[in-house]
Amino acid sequence: QRRMFTAALLALVFILAAVGTTEAGKKEKPEKKVKKSDCGEWQWSVCVPTNGDCGLGTREGTRTGAECKQTTKTQKCKIPCNWKKQFGAECKYQFQAWGECDLNTALKTRTGNLKRALHNADCQKTVTISKPCGKLTKPKPQESKKKKKEGKKQEKMLD
């Protein structure tokens, strides 16, 4: 048993020495050289929808540089259809509540802060919109869905 233990111990020492030598022998890979390109940054046009004024479309990208392999390219893009197009189709704003009616102009206004701009679009930080005051109308009280369903069930039972 002593011979087996001694042999196992020697084998373990030999394996550890081999692993240590292998790791020491490995050369660290030099980091990849970053190519310094004389190409400029990509400049993108606004997204132009394929059909209508929202949905899927394309944008053109250009860059400058004497040794650039590619100076223009086209990219797919999308303009959400629920965004306010009054301030640019690629700019989305978070609006405050409508203000009080100005009796001199008969308009009420509200401001919006830029929430999101698609693909580095050129958007204003804040925008203000106005609309006519109009008549003050109270919303009609709506019956709850449960009451409507109960009424329909009673009508079916009567038929």
Disulfide bonds with the S-S distance in Angstrom:
Cys39-Cys68 1.90
Cys47-Cys77 1.96
Cys54-Cys81 2.16
Cys91-Cys123 1.93
Cys101-Cys133 1.84
